[in-house]
Amino acid sequence: MNTFIRVMILSFILASCNILTAQNRGFEKFKQLEEELPTPNQYHNSAGAPGHEYWQQKADYDIRVRVDDEKQRIYGDETITYYNNSPDVLTYLWLQLDQNLFEEDSDRALTSTKKLDPNNGLQQLYSLHEKFEGGFKIEEVKAKNGAPLKFTINKTMMRIDLPTPLKPGASISFSVKWWFNIVNGLETGARSGYEFYPEDGNYIYSMAQFYPRMCAYNEVMGWQHKQFLGRGEFTLSFGDYNLYVTVPEDFIVGASGELQNSKEVLKKEHFERIEKAKTAEAPVMIITDKEAAENEKKKGKGTKTWHFKANNVRDCAFVASRKLIWDAQGVKFGDKTVMAISYYPKECMGLWDKYSTRAVVHTLKVYSRYTFDYPYPVAISSHANFTGMEYPMICFNFGRPRADGTYPERIKYGMISVIIHEVGHNYFPMIVNSDERQWTWMDEGLNSFLQYLAEDEWERDYPVRRGPARNIVEYMSGDKNGLEPIMTNSESLIQFGNNAYGKPATALNILRETIMGRELFDHAFKEYSNRWKFKHPTPADFFRSMEDASGVDLDWFWRGWFYGIDHVDIALDEIKWYRVNTMNPEKEMSLQKVWDSKEPEYISVKRNKESIKQTLMETNPELKDVYNDRDKYRVTEEDKTKYKNAAAKLSEKDKEIVSKEYNYYEIKFKNIGGLVMPIIIELVFEDGSSKVEFIPAEIWRFNAEDVNKVFVTEKPVKEFILDPYLETADTDRNNNYFPQRISPTRFEMFKNKN
C-alpha cells in the first residue's frame, strides 16, 4: 500500500473520532420540538389539523353608525348576538374598546418612551402639549329586554357581567350605545381616522375599530383580552354583520360586505357601470373623477344610510367621503364573480386609477392559487395616505402621486406593494384567523411571503423588500441585544418589521426553494390554509401541518429560525486535495514537477541568487562528477521496478480506481453563525464546467460546529463556492470561496467609484 493511501485512511479515522466526541453539540440543534409545543388534544390534533372536538365561538352584529362631518365624530349603537359554542359556562363577556388607545392616560401613552434634543427646536414638544378627547364614550349597555347590564371598563377592554350564566350551546343578545371623536390619521399615524383636504374643505373617513367588538374566547387561552398597546393587532370571532352607515347625502360609502340598498343610494348609470365592470378586462369607472369633483362642491344638508351585509367575517370597516372616485373589475372564481374595487380622491389620479384595482385583481388570483379561492363577494382597496391596514373585504392603503399626476419610482412600487400586502391579509388573518395580539408573524410573516410571490409575478425584477434570503442578512447578523426570536409576543418585538415580516417571510421562502422544494412546500402550505380557513390556528398547527403534509422533519428549522437568534455563517475552513498514485512513474514525476512549480521560492534561495556571485562548483568545474548533474524528477530503472511490483499487488477494484485518476477533495466546513442549514457548494472545474452539490442540514446533527466532507471528481476543481445562489442568508460571503475572494465593503465600493 503506497504512502498516499495510508495518509488518506488516517485522515478518515481522525474525522470519525471528532464526530464521536462532538455529538452532544449537534443534538441540541436537532432536538424535536415536542417539549416546546403544546400537547396535541381533541381540539388541535397531532397532525396540525382541527381535532374531532374543535369548536369556536360566533358573534353576530347589527351595527348602526352616523358620521358627523361637522364634528368629526362617530355615533353608534349595536346589537350583538353571542353564541357560546364552547363546553364552558360563561359568567361574563369581554369586549375590545380599541378607541381607548387614544385616551390621554392609556397604557400606550404612559409606556411610550421619548428623548429630547435641546438643539432640535420646539416641534418635538408639540405632542407633549396636544390634548385630544379620545376613546369610546359608552352611554349604555342593555340586555335584550331593555334591562341595563353591569359593565366594567379596564382600559381597552370592557367586561359585561351576565345576570345568568351563559351555558354551552346557548346564546345571548345585548346592545351597546356609544360615541367617540375620530382621530386625525395623518397626525397620529393611527390605523383608522380621517384625512382633511384643505383645498376643498372635505374629509375622507377611513373607519375601523369603530365599534365595541367581542374578544375571542377559545380553548387555548380562554379570553384573549391582552391590552391593546397599538402594535399587537386583533383577535376576533367570526360572525354575520349588518352594517348601516348614515352619512351626508352626497357621500359615497364602501365597506366590508355587499351593498344591500343600492337602489336607494346609487343612480341608474352607476348600476349600468357596475354590470359592465363584472365582465370587463380592465377596471371600469363607477364614479368618475368629474362626478367626484361635483360631489366635493355640493355639501348637501340631507343624509343617506348605506346598508352592507357580510357573512362569516371576523370584523368590518368602511370608508366614507364625498371625494371618492370608484372603479371596479370582476374576477372569476369558478361560477362566482368577485368585485375588485378601489376608492380614492382626485389627488390620486394618475397612479391609483392605473394600478390599484389591477393590483387587487392580481393579488386575488395569485393568493388563491397558493391557498384557496377567494370566498367573499368583494375586495376593496381604499386610499388613506396615513396607513396601510387590513380588514375583511376592505383595506386602507397609502401612496399618492405629485400634484401633476407624476410619481417617483418608490411611490409607485410602494403603493402596489402595500395594496398586494393589505388585500392579501384577507387570507391571513381574516380567513385563516390566527391570534394577532399574540403572534404577529402568523399573519404578517405568512402574508409577506405570499406578497413576495405575487410581486414576482407582477413584473420581472420587481423591487421586492422581503422574501429573498439576502435581504435579511443585515438584520440577522446584527447586535444580538437588538434581536429576539420570531416566537416572541407582538408587543415585545424590538425590530418589528424585520422580526414579524421579513424573517418569517424569508424563512418560508428558504423552505420552499431550498429545504423542501416547491412541490412539497406548496402542497403543505395549501393544506394548512384549507385546514384552518374560517378557524383559529396556533403556531403549533402551522408547524405540524407543514411537516404532516410534506413528510419532512422540520423541527430543526423551526427551532433555529423561529425559536432562536443565531444567524447563518458557514465557512470553507480547510481544503485538502488528494489523488491516487497512478503507478506510472513518468506521469507521477511530471505531476510532481507541475505541483512544485506552483510553490513559492524559499527566501534564502531567492536572496542567494543575488548575494552569492559564484559557488565553489561554478569556479571549480573540474570538481563536478555525475551527481552534480542531478534531476530530482528523473525516473530511474529502480523507480520503474518499484512501481511495477506495487501495481502487480493491486486488486481488480484497486486497478479500476487507479485507472480513473479521480480527484479527492476533503473539505472542512465550519458553522460560525450557529444556525444550522444545508451545505450548498458549487464545484467549478478547470474546463469551465460546474456542478452544485446539496447536502441536507442533517449533516450537522452530530457536530453542529464543524464537519468534514469528501467530494470525488473526475476533473480537477478550480474553485469552490458556498451558497452560490444566495439561498441560505449566509451573512459573510468572504469565507464562502476557495480560492478566497475579497468582497468590497460599502466604503471600499464608494472609494472605487472615485
KAJOHU-V191019 format. One record per residue. N is the residue number from 1. RES is the residue in one small letter. SS is DSSP state (alpha for helix, beta for strand, coil for the rest). OMEGA is omega in radians with two decimals (NA if undefined). Layout:
n: [N & N]
res: [RES & RES]
ss: [SS & SS]
omega: [OMEGA & OMEGA]
//
This chain:
n: [1 & 2 & 3 & 4 & 5 & 6 & 7 & 8 & 9 & 10 & 11 & 12 & 13 & 14 & 15 & 16 & 17 & 18 & 19 & 20 & 21 & 22 & 23 & 24 & 25 & 26 & 27 & 28 & 29 & 30 & 31 & 32 & 33 & 34 & 35 & 36 & 37 & 38 & 39 & 40 & 41 & 42 & 43 & 44 & 45 & 46 & 47 & 48 & 49 & 50 & 51 & 52 & 53 & 54 & 55 & 56 & 57 & 58 & 59 & 60 & 61 & 62 & 63 & 64 & 65 & 66 & 67 & 68 & 69 & 70 & 71 & 72 & 73 & 74 & 75 & 76 & 77 & 78 & 79 & 80 & 81 & 82 & 83 & 84 & 85 & 86 & 87 & 88 & 89 & 90 & 91 & 92 & 93 & 94 & 95 & 96 & 97 & 98 & 99 & 100 & 101 & 102 & 103 & 104 & 105 & 106 & 107 & 108 & 109 & 110 & 111 & 112 & 113 & 114 & 115 & 116 & 117 & 118 & 119 & 120 & 121 & 122 & 123 & 124 & 125 & 126 & 127 & 128 & 129 & 130 & 131 & 132 & 133 & 134 & 135 & 136 & 137 & 138 & 139 & 140 & 141 & 142 & 143 & 144 & 145 & 146 & 147 & 148 & 149 & 150 & 151 & 152 & 153 & 154 & 155 & 156 & 157 & 158 & 159 & 160 & 161 & 162 & 163 & 164 & 165 & 166 & 167 & 168 & 169 & 170 & 171 & 172 & 173 & 174 & 175 & 176 & 177 & 178 & 179 & 180 & 181 & 182 & 183 & 184 & 185 & 186 & 187 & 188 & 189 & 190 & 191 & 192 & 193 & 194 & 195 & 196 & 197 & 198 & 199 & 200 & 201 & 202 & 203 & 204 & 205 & 206 & 207 & 208 & 209 & 210 & 211 & 212 & 213 & 214 & 215 & 216 & 217 & 218 & 219 & 220 & 221 & 222 & 223 & 224 & 225 & 226 & 227 & 228 & 229 & 230 & 231 & 232 & 233 & 234 & 235 & 236 & 237 & 238 & 239 & 240 & 241 & 242 & 243 & 244 & 245 & 246 & 247 & 248 & 249 & 250 & 251 & 252 & 253 & 254 & 255 & 256 & 257 & 258 & 259 & 260 & 261 & 262 & 263 & 264 & 265 & 266 & 267 & 268 & 269 & 270 & 271 & 272 & 273 & 274 & 275 & 276 & 277 & 278 & 279 & 280 & 281 & 282 & 283 & 284 & 285 & 286 & 287 & 288 & 289 & 290 & 291 & 292 & 293 & 294 & 295 & 296 & 297 & 298 & 299 & 300 & 301 & 302 & 303 & 304 & 305 & 306 & 307 & 308 & 309 & 310 & 311 & 312 & 313 & 314 & 315 & 316 & 317 & 318 & 319 & 320 & 321 & 322 & 323 & 324 & 325 & 326 & 327 & 328 & 329 & 330 & 331 & 332 & 333 & 334 & 335 & 336 & 337 & 338 & 339 & 340 & 341 & 342 & 343 & 344 & 345 & 346 & 347 & 348 & 349 & 350 & 351 & 352 & 353 & 354 & 355 & 356 & 357 & 358 & 359 & 360 & 361 & 362 & 363 & 364 & 365 & 366 & 367 & 368 & 369 & 370 & 371 & 372 & 373 & 374 & 375 & 376 & 377 & 378 & 379 & 380 & 381 & 382 & 383 & 384 & 385 & 386 & 387 & 388 & 389 & 390 & 391 & 392 & 393 & 394 & 395 & 396 & 397 & 398 & 399 & 400 & 401 & 402 & 403 & 404 & 405 & 406 & 407 & 408 & 409 & 410 & 411 & 412 & 413 & 414 & 415 & 416 & 417 & 418 & 419 & 420 & 421 & 422 & 423 & 424 & 425 & 426 & 427 & 428 & 429 & 430 & 431 & 432 & 433 & 434 & 435 & 436 & 437 & 438 & 439 & 440 & 441 & 442 & 443 & 444 & 445 & 446 & 447 & 448 & 449 & 450 & 451 & 452 & 453 & 454 & 455 & 456 & 457 & 458 & 459 & 460 & 461 & 462 & 463 & 464 & 465 & 466 & 467 & 468 & 469 & 470 & 471 & 472 & 473 & 474 & 475 & 476 & 477 & 478 & 479 & 480 & 481 & 482 & 483 & 484 & 485 & 486 & 487 & 488 & 489 & 490 & 491 & 492 & 493 & 494 & 495 & 496 & 497 & 498 & 499 & 500 & 501 & 502 & 503 & 504 & 505 & 506 & 507 & 508 & 509 & 510 & 511 & 512 & 513 & 514 & 515 & 516 & 517 & 518 & 519 & 520 & 521 & 522 & 523 & 524 & 525 & 526 & 527 & 528 & 529 & 530 & 531 & 532 & 533 & 534 & 535 & 536 & 537 & 538 & 539 & 540 & 541 & 542 & 543 & 544 & 545 & 546 & 547 & 548 & 549 & 550 & 551 & 552 & 553 & 554 & 555 & 556 & 557 & 558 & 559 & 560 & 561 & 562 & 563 & 564 & 565 & 566 & 567 & 568 & 569 & 570 & 571 & 572 & 573 & 574 & 575 & 576 & 577 & 578 & 579 & 580 & 581 & 582 & 583 & 584 & 585 & 586 & 587 & 588 & 589 & 590 & 591 & 592 & 593 & 594 & 595 & 596 & 597 & 598 & 599 & 600 & 601 & 602 & 603 & 604 & 605 & 606 & 607 & 608 & 609 & 610 & 611 & 612 & 613 & 614 & 615 & 616 & 617 & 618 & 619 & 620 & 621 & 622 & 623 & 624 & 625 & 626 & 627 & 628 & 629 & 630 & 631 & 632 & 633 & 634 & 635 & 636 & 637 & 638 & 639 & 640 & 641 & 642 & 643 & 644 & 645 & 646 & 647 & 648 & 649 & 650 & 651 & 652 & 653 & 654 & 655 & 656 & 657 & 658 & 659 & 660 & 661 & 662 & 663 & 664 & 665 & 666 & 667 & 668 & 669 & 670 & 671 & 672 & 673 & 674 & 675 & 676 & 677 & 678 & 679 & 680 & 681 & 682 & 683 & 684 & 685 & 686 & 687 & 688 & 689 & 690 & 691 & 692 & 693 & 694 & 695 & 696 & 697 & 698 & 699 & 700 & 701 & 702 & 703 & 704 & 705 & 706 & 707 & 708 & 709 & 710 & 711 & 712 & 713 & 714 & 715 & 716 & 717 & 718 & 719 & 720 & 721 & 722 & 723 & 724 & 725 & 726 & 727 & 728 & 729 & 730 & 731 & 732 & 733 & 734 & 735 & 736 & 737 & 738 & 739 & 740 & 741 & 742 & 743 & 744 & 745 & 746 & 747 & 748 & 749 & 750 & 751 & 752 & 753 & 754]
res: [m & n & t & f & i & r & v & m & i & l & s & f & i & l & a & s & c & n & i & l & t & a & q & n & r & g & f & e & k & f & k & q & l & e & e & e & l & p & t & p & n & q & y & h & n & s & a & g & a & p & g & h & e & y & w & q & q & k & a & d & y & d & i & r & v & r & v & d & d & e & k & q & r & i & y & g & d & e & t & i & t & y & y & n & n & s & p & d & v & l & t & y & l & w & l & q & l & d & q & n & l & f & e & e & d & s & d & r & a & l & t & s & t & k & k & l & d & p & n & n & g & l & q & q & l & y & s & l & h & e & k & f & e & g & g & f & k & i & e & e & v & k & a & k & n & g & a & p & l & k & f & t & i & n & k & t & m & m & r & i & d & l & p & t & p & l & k & p & g & a & s & i & s & f & s & v & k & w & w & f & n & i & v & n & g & l & e & t & g & a & r & s & g & y & e & f & y & p & e & d & g & n & y & i & y & s & m & a & q & f & y & p & r & m & c & a & y & n & e & v & m & g & w & q & h & k & q & f & l & g & r & g & e & f & t & l & s & f & g & d & y & n & l & y & v & t & v & p & e & d & f & i & v & g & a & s & g & e & l & q & n & s & k & e & v & l & k & k & e & h & f & e & r & i & e & k & a & k & t & a & e & a & p & v & m & i & i & t & d & k & e & a & a & e & n & e & k & k & k & g & k & g & t & k & t & w & h & f & k & a & n & n & v & r & d & c & a & f & v & a & s & r & k & l & i & w & d & a & q & g & v & k & f & g & d & k & t & v & m & a & i & s & y & y & p & k & e & c & m & g & l & w & d & k & y & s & t & r & a & v & v & h & t & l & k & v & y & s & r & y & t & f & d & y & p & y & p & v & a & i & s & s & h & a & n & f & t & g & m & e & y & p & m & i & c & f & n & f & g & r & p & r & a & d & g & t & y & p & e & r & i & k & y & g & m & i & s & v & i & i & h & e & v & g & h & n & y & f & p & m & i & v & n & s & d & e & r & q & w & t & w & m & d & e & g & l & n & s & f & l & q & y & l & a & e & d & e & w & e & r & d & y & p & v & r & r & g & p & a & r & n & i & v & e & y & m & s & g & d & k & n & g & l & e & p & i & m & t & n & s & e & s & l & i & q & f & g & n & n & a & y & g & k & p & a & t & a & l & n & i & l & r & e & t & i & m & g & r & e & l & f & d & h & a & f & k & e & y & s & n & r & w & k & f & k & h & p & t & p & a & d & f & f & r & s & m & e & d & a & s & g & v & d & l & d & w & f & w & r & g & w & f & y & g & i & d & h & v & d & i & a & l & d & e & i & k & w & y & r & v & n & t & m & n & p & e & k & e & m & s & l & q & k & v & w & d & s & k & e & p & e & y & i & s & v & k & r & n & k & e & s & i & k & q & t & l & m & e & t & n & p & e & l & k & d & v & y & n & d & r & d & k & y & r & v & t & e & e & d & k & t & k & y & k & n & a & a & a & k & l & s & e & k & d & k & e & i & v & s & k & e & y & n & y & y & e & i & k & f & k & n & i & g & g & l & v & m & p & i & i & i & e & l & v & f & e & d & g & s & s & k & v & e & f & i & p & a & e & i & w & r & f & n & a & e & d & v & n & k & v & f & v & t & e & k & p & v & k & e & f & i & l & d & p & y & l & e & t & a & d & t & d & r & n & n & n & y & f & p & q & r & i & s & p & t & r & f & e & m & f & k & n & k & n]
ss: [coil & coil & alpha & alpha & alpha & alpha & alpha & alpha & alpha & alpha & alpha & alpha & alpha & alpha & alpha & alpha & alpha & alpha & alpha & alpha & alpha & coil & alpha & alpha & alpha & alpha & alpha & alpha & alpha & coil & coil & coil & alpha & alpha & alpha & coil & coil & coil & coil & coil & coil & coil & coil & beta & coil & coil & coil & coil & coil & beta & coil & coil & coil & coil & coil & coil & coil & beta & beta & beta & beta & beta & beta & beta & beta & beta & beta & beta & coil & coil & coil & coil & beta & beta & beta & beta & beta & beta & beta & beta & beta & beta & beta & coil & coil & coil & coil & coil & coil & beta & beta & beta & beta & beta & beta & beta & coil & alpha & alpha & alpha & alpha & alpha & coil & coil & coil & coil & alpha & alpha & alpha & alpha & alpha & coil & coil & coil & coil & coil & coil & coil & coil & coil & coil & alpha & alpha & alpha & alpha & alpha & alpha & alpha & alpha & coil & coil & coil & coil & coil & coil & coil & beta & beta & beta & beta & beta & beta & beta & coil & coil & coil & coil & beta & coil & coil & beta & beta & beta & beta & coil & coil & beta & beta & beta & beta & beta & beta & beta & beta & beta & beta & coil & coil & coil & coil & beta & beta & beta & beta & beta & beta & beta & beta & beta & beta & beta & coil & coil & beta & alpha & alpha & alpha & alpha & coil & coil & coil & coil & beta & beta & beta & beta & beta & coil & coil & coil & coil & beta & beta & beta & beta & beta & beta & coil & coil & coil & coil & coil & beta & beta & coil & coil & beta & beta & coil & coil & coil & beta & beta & coil & coil & coil & coil & coil & coil & coil & coil & coil & coil & coil & coil & coil & coil & beta & beta & beta & beta & beta & beta & beta & beta & beta & beta & beta & coil & coil & coil & beta & beta & beta & beta & coil & coil & beta & beta & coil & coil & alpha & alpha & alpha & alpha & coil & coil & alpha & alpha & alpha & alpha & alpha & alpha & alpha & alpha & alpha & alpha & alpha & coil & coil & coil & coil & coil & beta & beta & beta & beta & coil & alpha & alpha & alpha & alpha & alpha & alpha & alpha & alpha & alpha & alpha & coil & coil & coil & coil & beta & beta & beta & beta & beta & beta & beta & beta & beta & beta & beta & coil & coil & coil & coil & beta & beta & beta & beta & coil & coil & coil & beta & beta & beta & beta & beta & beta & beta & beta & beta & coil & coil & beta & beta & beta & beta & beta & beta & beta & beta & beta & coil & alpha & alpha & alpha & coil & coil & coil & alpha & alpha & alpha & alpha & alpha & alpha & alpha & alpha & alpha & alpha & alpha & alpha & alpha & alpha & alpha & alpha & alpha & alpha & alpha & coil & coil & coil & coil & coil & coil & coil & beta & beta & beta & beta & beta & beta & coil & coil & coil & coil & coil & beta & beta & beta & coil & coil & beta & beta & beta & beta & coil & coil & coil & coil & coil & coil & coil & coil & coil & coil & coil & alpha & alpha & alpha & alpha & alpha & alpha & alpha & alpha & alpha & alpha & alpha & alpha & alpha & alpha & alpha & alpha & coil & coil & coil & coil & coil & coil & coil & beta & coil & coil & coil & coil & coil & coil & coil & coil & alpha & alpha & alpha & alpha & alpha & alpha & alpha & alpha & alpha & alpha & alpha & alpha & alpha & alpha & alpha & alpha & alpha & alpha & coil & coil & coil & coil & coil & coil & coil & coil & coil & coil & alpha & alpha & alpha & alpha & alpha & alpha & alpha & alpha & coil & coil & coil & alpha & alpha & alpha & coil & coil & coil & coil & coil & coil & coil & alpha & alpha & alpha & coil & coil & coil & alpha & alpha & alpha & alpha & alpha & alpha & alpha & alpha & alpha & alpha & alpha & alpha & alpha & alpha & alpha & alpha & alpha & alpha & alpha & alpha & coil & coil & alpha & alpha & alpha & alpha & alpha & alpha & alpha & alpha & alpha & alpha & alpha & alpha & alpha & alpha & alpha & coil & coil & beta & coil & coil & coil & alpha & alpha & alpha & alpha & alpha & alpha & alpha & alpha & alpha & alpha & alpha & alpha & coil & coil & coil & coil & alpha & alpha & alpha & alpha & alpha & alpha & alpha & alpha & coil & coil & coil & coil & beta & beta & coil & beta & beta & beta & beta & beta & beta & beta & beta & beta & beta & coil & coil & coil & coil & coil & alpha & alpha & alpha & alpha & alpha & alpha & alpha & alpha & alpha & alpha & alpha & alpha & alpha & coil & coil & coil & coil & coil & alpha & alpha & alpha & alpha & alpha & alpha & alpha & alpha & alpha & coil & coil & coil & coil & alpha & alpha & alpha & alpha & coil & alpha & alpha & alpha & coil & coil & alpha & alpha & alpha & coil & coil & coil & coil & coil & coil & coil & coil & alpha & alpha & alpha & alpha & alpha & alpha & alpha & alpha & alpha & alpha & alpha & alpha & coil & coil & coil & alpha & alpha & alpha & alpha & alpha & alpha & alpha & alpha & alpha & coil & coil & beta & beta & beta & beta & beta & beta & beta & beta & beta & coil & coil & beta & coil & coil & coil & coil & beta & beta & beta & beta & beta & beta & beta & coil & coil & coil & coil & beta & beta & beta & beta & beta & beta & coil & alpha & alpha & alpha & alpha & coil & coil & coil & coil & coil & beta & beta & beta & beta & beta & beta & beta & beta & coil & coil & coil & beta & beta & beta & beta & beta & beta & coil & coil & coil & coil & coil & coil & coil & beta & coil & coil & alpha & alpha & alpha & coil & beta & beta & coil & coil & coil & coil & coil & coil & coil & alpha & alpha & alpha & alpha & alpha & alpha & alpha & alpha & coil]
omega: [-3.05 & -3.03 & -3.09 & -3.10 & 3.11 & -3.13 & -3.10 & 3.13 & 3.09 & 3.13 & 3.13 & 3.13 & 3.13 & 3.12 & 3.13 & 3.11 & 3.12 & 3.13 & -3.09 & -3.08 & -3.05 & -2.97 & -3.12 & 3.13 & 3.13 & -3.09 & -3.09 & -3.11 & -3.05 & 3.08 & -3.12 & -3.02 & -3.01 & 3.12 & -3.10 & -3.07 & 3.08 & -3.13 & 3.09 & -3.12 & -3.09 & -3.14 & 3.11 & -2.98 & -3.03 & 3.10 & -3.12 & -3.13 & 3.03 & -3.12 & -3.05 & 3.08 & -3.14 & 3.08 & 3.00 & -3.12 & 3.11 & 3.12 & 3.08 & -3.07 & 2.91 & -2.96 & 3.07 & -3.14 & 3.05 & 3.10 & 3.08 & -3.06 & 3.10 & -3.07 & -3.04 & -3.04 & 3.06 & 2.98 & -3.09 & 2.94 & -3.08 & 2.96 & 3.14 & 3.00 & -3.03 & -3.09 & 3.13 & 3.11 & -3.12 & 3.04 & -3.02 & 2.99 & -3.09 & 3.13 & 3.06 & 3.12 & 3.09 & 3.09 & 3.07 & 3.05 & -2.97 & 3.13 & 3.13 & 3.02 & -3.04 & 3.00 & -3.07 & -3.10 & 3.11 & 3.11 & 3.12 & -3.14 & -3.08 & -3.08 & 3.12 & -3.12 & -3.10 & 3.02 & 3.11 & 3.09 & -3.11 & -3.10 & -3.00 & 3.03 & -3.07 & -3.06 & -3.13 & -3.12 & -3.02 & -3.05 & 3.13 & -3.09 & -3.10 & 3.11 & 3.11 & -3.13 & -3.08 & 3.07 & 3.10 & 2.95 & -3.09 & -3.09 & 3.12 & 3.00 & -3.02 & 3.01 & -3.10 & -3.14 & 3.11 & 3.14 & 3.13 & 3.08 & 3.11 & 3.11 & 3.12 & 3.12 & 3.07 & 3.11 & -3.12 & 3.13 & 3.09 & 3.09 & 3.05 & 3.12 & -3.06 & 3.12 & 3.03 & -3.10 & 3.10 & -3.04 & 3.07 & 3.14 & -3.12 & 3.10 & 3.12 & 3.06 & 3.09 & -3.09 & 3.10 & 3.08 & -3.02 & 2.90 & 3.05 & 3.06 & -3.11 & -3.13 & 3.02 & -3.04 & -3.12 & -3.11 & -3.05 & -3.03 & -3.08 & 3.11 & 3.06 & -3.11 & 3.13 & 2.93 & -3.13 & 3.13 & -3.03 & -3.11 & -3.14 & 3.05 & -3.10 & -3.14 & 2.86 & -3.14 & 3.09 & -2.87 & 3.05 & -3.03 & -3.02 & -3.12 & 3.03 & -3.01 & 3.13 & 2.95 & 3.07 & 3.01 & -3.09 & -3.05 & -3.10 & -3.03 & -2.96 & 3.08 & 3.02 & -3.11 & 3.00 & -3.05 & 3.11 & 3.13 & 3.08 & -3.07 & 3.10 & -3.00 & -2.79 & 3.07 & -2.96 & 3.09 & 3.08 & 3.09 & 3.11 & -3.03 & 2.83 & -3.10 & 3.09 & -3.11 & 3.11 & -3.05 & 3.01 & -2.97 & -3.13 & 3.10 & 2.90 & -3.13 & 2.98 & -3.05 & 2.99 & 3.07 & -3.13 & 3.10 & -3.06 & -3.07 & -3.06 & -3.12 & -3.14 & -3.00 & -3.11 & 3.10 & -3.09 & -3.10 & 3.10 & 3.08 & -3.10 & 3.14 & 3.12 & 3.11 & 3.11 & -3.09 & -3.07 & -3.10 & -3.06 & 3.09 & 3.14 & -3.13 & 3.12 & 3.10 & 3.06 & 2.96 & -3.07 & 3.11 & 3.11 & 3.12 & 3.10 & 3.12 & 3.08 & 3.12 & -3.14 & -3.02 & -2.97 & -3.11 & -3.13 & -3.08 & -3.11 & 3.13 & 3.00 & 3.07 & 3.12 & -3.09 & 3.12 & 3.10 & 3.13 & -3.13 & 3.07 & 3.07 & -3.11 & -3.06 & 3.00 & 3.12 & 3.13 & 3.02 & -3.11 & 3.10 & 2.99 & -3.09 & -2.87 & 2.84 & -3.04 & 3.00 & -3.02 & 3.07 & 3.12 & 3.09 & -3.10 & 2.96 & -3.04 & 3.12 & -3.12 & 3.08 & 3.07 & 3.11 & 3.02 & -2.95 & 2.99 & 3.02 & -3.12 & 3.11 & -3.13 & 3.12 & -3.13 & -3.11 & -3.07 & 3.13 & -3.09 & -3.13 & -3.12 & -2.93 & -2.93 & -3.08 & 3.07 & 3.09 & 3.09 & 3.14 & -3.12 & -3.12 & -3.13 & -3.11 & -3.08 & -3.11 & -3.12 & -3.14 & -3.11 & -3.08 & -3.12 & 3.12 & 3.13 & -2.97 & -3.03 & -3.08 & -3.11 & 2.99 & -2.95 & 2.94 & -3.10 & -3.07 & 2.99 & -2.95 & -3.08 & -3.05 & 2.85 & -3.02 & -2.95 & 3.05 & 3.14 & 3.05 & 3.14 & 3.05 & 3.14 & -3.01 & -3.14 & 3.11 & -3.07 & 3.12 & 3.03 & -3.10 & -3.12 & 3.10 & 3.08 & -3.08 & 3.05 & -3.10 & -3.08 & 3.12 & -3.14 & -3.06 & 3.05 & 3.13 & 3.13 & -3.12 & -3.12 & 3.08 & 3.09 & -3.08 & -3.05 & 3.04 & 3.12 & 3.11 & 3.02 & -3.13 & 3.11 & 0.26 & -3.06 & 3.13 & 2.96 & -2.75 & -3.13 & -3.11 & -3.10 & -3.13 & -3.11 & -2.99 & -3.13 & -3.03 & -3.07 & 3.03 & -3.08 & -3.12 & 3.13 & 3.13 & 3.12 & 3.07 & 3.12 & 3.05 & 3.11 & 3.11 & -3.13 & 3.11 & 3.11 & 3.13 & 3.09 & -3.00 & 3.03 & 3.10 & 3.06 & -3.11 & -3.08 & 3.08 & -3.00 & 3.14 & 3.12 & -3.08 & -3.07 & -3.05 & -3.13 & -3.05 & -3.08 & 3.13 & -3.03 & 3.13 & -3.10 & 3.13 & -3.09 & 3.10 & 3.13 & -3.11 & 3.00 & -3.14 & 3.02 & -3.14 & 3.11 & 3.14 & -3.02 & -3.06 & -3.06 & -3.11 & 3.14 & 3.09 & -2.95 & -3.07 & -3.13 & -3.05 & -3.01 & -3.12 & -2.95 & -3.06 & 3.10 & 3.09 & 3.10 & -3.14 & -3.13 & 3.11 & 3.08 & 3.07 & -3.06 & -3.02 & -2.92 & -3.01 & -3.03 & -2.98 & -3.02 & -3.05 & -3.14 & -3.12 & -3.07 & 3.11 & -3.09 & -3.13 & 3.12 & 3.10 & 3.10 & -3.10 & -3.11 & 3.08 & -2.95 & 3.06 & -3.08 & 3.07 & -3.00 & -3.14 & 3.03 & 3.06 & -3.13 & 3.13 & 3.10 & -3.12 & -3.07 & 3.13 & -3.13 & 3.11 & -3.08 & -3.06 & -3.09 & -3.05 & -3.14 & 3.08 & -3.07 & -3.09 & 3.11 & -3.11 & 3.11 & -3.11 & -3.09 & -3.03 & -3.02 & -3.11 & -3.08 & 3.12 & 3.04 & 3.08 & 3.13 & 2.97 & 3.09 & -3.04 & 2.90 & -2.98 & -3.10 & 3.12 & 3.05 & -3.11 & 3.12 & 2.97 & 3.10 & 3.08 & -3.07 & -3.08 & 3.07 & -3.02 & 3.13 & -3.13 & -3.13 & 3.14 & 3.11 & 3.11 & -3.14 & 3.14 & 3.11 & -3.12 & -3.14 & -3.11 & -3.14 & 3.12 & 3.10 & -3.13 & 3.13 & -2.99 & -3.13 & 3.12 & -3.12 & -3.11 & -3.13 & 3.13 & 3.12 & -3.03 & 3.12 & -3.07 & 3.09 & 3.05 & 3.12 & -3.11 & 3.14 & 3.11 & 3.13 & -3.09 & -3.13 & 3.14 & -3.10 & 2.99 & -3.03 & -3.08 & 3.09 & 3.14 & -3.02 & 3.06 & -3.05 & 3.12 & 3.13 & 3.11 & -3.12 & 3.08 & 3.10 & 3.10 & -3.11 & -3.14 & -3.13 & -3.14 & -3.11 & 3.14 & 3.13 & -3.12 & -3.11 & -3.11 & -3.10 & 3.03 & 3.12 & 3.12 & 3.09 & -3.11 & 3.13 & 3.13 & -3.13 & -3.07 & -3.10 & -3.13 & 3.13 & 2.98 & 3.14 & -3.12 & 3.06 & -3.07 & 3.04 & 3.11 & -3.13 & 3.11 & -3.07 & -3.06 & 3.11 & -3.13 & -3.09 & -3.14 & 3.03 & 3.02 & 3.12 & -3.04 & 3.10 & 3.07 & 3.12 & -3.04 & -3.07 & 3.12 & 3.10 & 3.09 & -3.12 & 3.14 & 3.13 & 3.09 & 3.11 & -3.13 & -3.09 & -3.10 & -3.12 & 3.06 & -3.12 & -2.95 & 3.10 & -3.11 & -3.06 & -3.10 & 3.09 & 3.14 & 3.08 & 3.12 & 3.12 & 3.10 & -3.12 & -3.14 & 3.04 & -3.13 & 3.09 & -3.14 & 3.10 & -3.06 & 3.00 & -3.13 & 3.06 & 3.10 & -3.00 & -3.10 & 3.03 & -3.02 & -3.08 & -3.09 & 3.08 & -2.97 & -3.12 & -3.10 & 3.12 & 3.14 & -3.11 & -3.03 & 2.89 & -0.07 & -3.03 & 2.97 & 3.08 & -3.14 & 3.13 & 3.03 & 3.13 & -3.12 & 3.13 & 3.10 & 3.12 & 3.14 & -3.11 & -3.12 & -3.10 & NA]
//
